[in-house]
Amino acid sequence: MTPGDVDRVVILCGGRGTRLQGAGPDLPKPLVEIGGRPILWHVVRIYAAQGFTRFLLCAGHRAAQIDAFARAADWPAGIEVATVDTGEATPTGGRIHHVGDRLDGGTFCVTYADGLADIDLRGLLTHHAAHGDLATLTAVRPPLPFGVVELGERDCVTGFREKPRADHWVNGGFFVFEPGVLAYLGPSSTLEREPLEGLAGDRQLHAYRHTGFWACMDTYKDAVALDDLWVAGRPPWRVWG
């Protein structure tokens, strides 16, 4: 399985960005800029650089702004980006359910509009095809936001580690789904709850372990950190030329 076989990418763009106060209250989260471009542009470019060509933006908050950006953006040749207003308060799974009839009955990818990574998407698709089940999520171990105190006998402090990677794997987005996943979704579904839990319970959900760079833009501090990486000329997620 390659990007040539799977070219449809659904991007969840419903976020309000309420914790991104420095970006301004009227700017939807997918349009918060990193390096002078909306983070949504960066997400699309990660996929486009690796052979994906068709993108469906599931918008919610200020959907018209997102659609206006998508129509005016300078996408690479051959890239198609369409916006669907999936409702202001629709949860993540409901947004995918809303566009189910536009997915052509084949394997498709889903990701969030606020996550960046230097992910090998060909490797992700190969892993998905190898297990043969309905769904794959990308599992990541993000760095902790704080330093760690190492303790020994009698609670003696033996050392410190500055913001190490988490010990547990978390959902990093970058999903691959078969059409059968749509049966787990409804208008009010939150993807990360009953649908993924149901797939896991049915042994239909697998993880692709990504150990490289991954970051989620959840707060204004996150946005500043990503912008600093871009300005410094070393953004790890820039997998395009």
Long-range contacts (C-beta under 8 A, 24 or more apart in sequence): 1-107, 1-125, 1-126, 1-128, 1-129, 2-51, 2-122, 2-125, 3-47, 3-50, 3-51, 3-52, 3-121, 3-122, 3-125, 4-51, 5-107, 5-125, 6-52, 6-106, 6-107, 6-108, 6-109, 6-125, 6-176, 7-51, 7-52, 7-53, 7-54, 8-52, 8-54, 8-55, 8-56, 8-103, 8-104, 8-106, 8-108, 8-109, 9-44, 9-47, 9-52, 9-54, 9-55, 9-56, 9-108, 9-109, 9-110, 9-111, 10-55, 10-56, 10-58, 10-96, 10-99, 10-103, 10-108, 10-109, 10-110, 10-111, 11-40, 11-43, 11-44, 11-55, 11-56, 11-57, 11-58, 11-110, 11-111, 11-112, 11-113, 12-58, 12-92, 12-95, 12-96, 12-110, 12-111, 12-112, 12-113, 13-40, 13-57, 13-58, 13-59, 13-60, 13-63, 13-66, 13-83, 13-113, 14-58, 14-59, 14-60, 14-61, 14-86, 14-87, 14-88, 14-90, 14-92, 14-95, 15-60, 15-61, 15-113, 15-114, 16-61, 17-61, 19-218, 19-219, 19-220, 20-217, 20-219, 20-220, 20-223, 21-220, 22-220, 22-223, 22-224, 23-220, 23-223, 26-62, 27-62, 27-65, 28-59, 28-61, 28-62, 28-65, 28-66, 29-61, 29-113, 29-114, 29-217, 30-57, 30-59, 30-66, 30-113, 30-114, 31-62, 31-65, 31-66, 31-69, 32-217, 32-223, 33-227, 34-116, 34-217, 34-223, 34-226, 34-227, 34-230, 34-235, 35-227, 35-230, 35-231, 35-235, 38-69, 39-113, 39-114, 39-116, 39-217, 39-223, 39-226, 40-66, 40-69, 40-70, 40-113, 41-73, 42-116, 42-237, 42-238, 43-111, 43-112, 43-113, 43-115, 43-116, 44-75, 44-79, 44-81, 45-76, 45-238, 45-240, 46-116, 46-117, 46-119, 46-121, 46-237, 46-239, 46-240, 47-109, 47-111, 47-121, 48-75, 48-76, 48-79, 48-240, 49-239, 49-240, 49-241, 50-120, 50-121, 50-122, 50-239, 51-121, 51-122, 52-109, 52-121, 53-78, 53-79, 53-80, 54-80, 55-79, 55-80, 55-81, 55-82, 56-82, 56-84, 56-99, 56-102, 56-103, 57-81, 57-82, 57-83, 57-84, 57-113, 58-84, 58-86, 58-95, 58-96, 58-98, 58-99, 59-83, 59-84, 59-85, 59-86, 60-85, 60-86, 60-87, 60-88, 60-89, 60-90, 60-95, 61-88, 90-187, 91-188, 91-189, 91-190, 91-191, 92-189, 92-190, 92-191, 92-192, 93-184, 93-185, 93-186, 93-189, 93-190, 93-191, 93-193, 93-194, 93-195, 94-185, 94-186, 94-187, 94-188, 94-189, 94-190, 96-182, 96-185, 96-191, 97-182, 97-185, 97-186, 97-187, 97-189, 98-187, 100-182, 100-185, 103-179, 103-182, 105-179, 106-179, 107-176, 107-177, 107-178, 107-179, 108-176, 108-177, 108-179, 109-174, 109-175, 109-176, 109-177, 110-173, 110-175, 110-177, 110-191, 111-173, 111-174, 111-175, 112-173, 112-216, 114-216, 114-217, 114-218, 115-172, 115-173, 115-174, 115-214, 115-215, 115-216, 115-217, 116-213, 116-214, 116-215, 116-217, 116-226, 116-235, 116-237, 117-172, 117-174, 117-210, 117-212, 117-213, 117-214, 117-215, 117-237, 118-212, 118-213, 118-236, 118-237, 118-239, 119-174, 119-210, 119-212, 119-214, 120-210, 121-174, 123-208, 124-174, 124-176, 124-208, 124-210, 125-176, 127-206, 127-208, 128-176, 128-206, 128-208, 131-206, 133-178, 133-203, 133-204, 133-205, 133-206, 134-177, 134-178, 134-180, 134-181, 134-199, 134-204, 134-205, 135-175, 135-176, 135-177, 135-178, 135-181, 135-196, 135-199, 135-204, 135-205, 135-206, 136-175, 136-176, 136-177, 136-205, 136-206, 136-207, 136-208, 137-171, 137-172, 137-173, 137-174, 137-175, 137-196, 137-205, 137-206, 137-207, 137-208, 138-171, 138-172, 138-173, 138-174, 138-175, 138-207, 138-208, 138-210, 139-169, 139-170, 139-171, 139-172, 139-207, 139-208, 139-209, 139-210, 140-169, 140-170, 140-172, 140-210, 140-211, 140-214, 141-165, 141-166, 141-167, 141-168, 141-169, 141-170, 141-211, 142-166, 142-170, 142-172, 142-214, 142-215, 142-216, 169-207, 169-209, 171-196, 172-210, 172-214, 172-216, 174-208, 174-210, 180-204, 212-236, 213-237
